[in-house]
Amino acid sequence: MTDVEKLLDARILIVDDSSLVRLYYRDALQKAGCEVEQAINGIEAMEKVLAQKFDLVIVDVNMPRMDGFSFLRALRRGAPDVATLPALVITTEADAQDIDDARAAGGNFYLIKPISQPDLLRHVAVLTGAPT
């Protein structure tokens, strides 16, 4: 177990329509000490964010009902405690325009799938302020 894995203590919301991706992220984050919630689209994610406190949201771009960009824009228009929630965008979209769109929507970091578990944990540590 790395130092990052030992120090993570955060509530994370994973927003992705792929159950396999959610499971992969959840396993890594829980082993690192995080408490994890999951949502399958932006609508479900917004409901959870408004009802619970999270330290970070990990969001995909392509999802049914409400995509990741729409979710981020809605999140950033929310109450101050919700609008400032750090957001890590992890998606298969690799075009420069997608990266620009994610930043414009309110994403803090943009990573392209696939992502290794150590890379995931490093980015989570940075965005949650965990000592590394």
N, C-alpha and C positions, 0 to 999 in steps of 0.2 A: 504494500500500500504506500503510495507517495504522500508527501507532506500535504499536497492539495487535497487528496482524498480524505485525510484525517481531519482537515480543518473546515470542511464545508458543513454548514449548519444553516440551511435556508429552506424556505417554502417555495417550491417551483411549480409553475403551471406549464405543462406540455400541451401544445395545441397542434395536432396533426391528425389527418384523417386515416393514416396508416397505423393499424394496431401494432404491426411489427416494429415500426419506428418508435412508437410510444413505449413499447416494451423495452427496446434497446436503451433508450434514454433513461427510462425509469430505473432499470436495473443498475446502471452506472451511477445515477444520482443517489439512489437509496443506499448503495454500498458506500458512498462517500458521506453519508449522514444526512442527506436532504430528505425533507418531507415532500412528496410528489402528489400532485393532482393532475388529472388529464381531461382534455376536451377534444372533441372530434371536428370542431369547426369554430369559426369566430363567434357565432351567436352563443354557443354553449360556453365558450371561453369568457365572453363578456358577462354572462350571467354569473359565472364563478368569481370573476374579478370583482364584481360589485358586491358579492356576498361574503367574500373571504379576503384576508390579507395575504399577499404574496410578495416575495423578495425579487422574483424574476419570472418572466414569461419567455418560453421558447416556442417560437411560432413558425409554421410552414407557410408557404405562399399559396399553393394550389390546394384549395379545400372546397367542398360543396357548401352551399347556403351562404357563407360569408368567408371570403378569402382572407389571407393574412394581411394584405395591404389595407383592406377595408376595416379589419379588426384593429390594426394599429392606429389608423386615423380616428376611429371611434374612441379608442383608449386614450389617445392624446387630447381629445376634446372633453374628457371626463373630469371629475372632481380632482383637486390637486393631488391627493394621496394615490389616486389611480393613474392620473396623467403622467406622473413621473416614474412609474414602474419601469425598470430596465427591461428591454426586449432584445432577445437574441433571435435573429432570423436564420433558420437553417432550411435550405431548399435545394432542389435540383436545378433551379433556374440560374444560369451563369452569365447571361447577357449584361453588359454594362448598364443598359436601361433598367433592368430589374434591380440592380444594386442601387441605382439612383432613386428608383421608385420606393424602395424599402427605406432609404434614408429620409426621403421626403415624407413618407408615412409615419416615421417616428422610430424606426429600428435603430438600435445602438450599435450592433455588430451584424455582419452579414456573412454567413458561411455557406459553402456549397457541399451538398451531400455527395458522397458519404463522408462522415466525420468520425474520427476515432474517439473512443471513450476518453483517453487522456486529453485530447484537444477540447472535447466537450467540457470536461472538468476544469481545464485551465480558463476557458472563456467564462464559465459560470463563476469561478473564483474572482475573476476580474470584475465582472458586472455586479456581484453581490458584496464586493469589498472584503472578501475573505483574505487573510494574510497568505501569501504564497512564498 
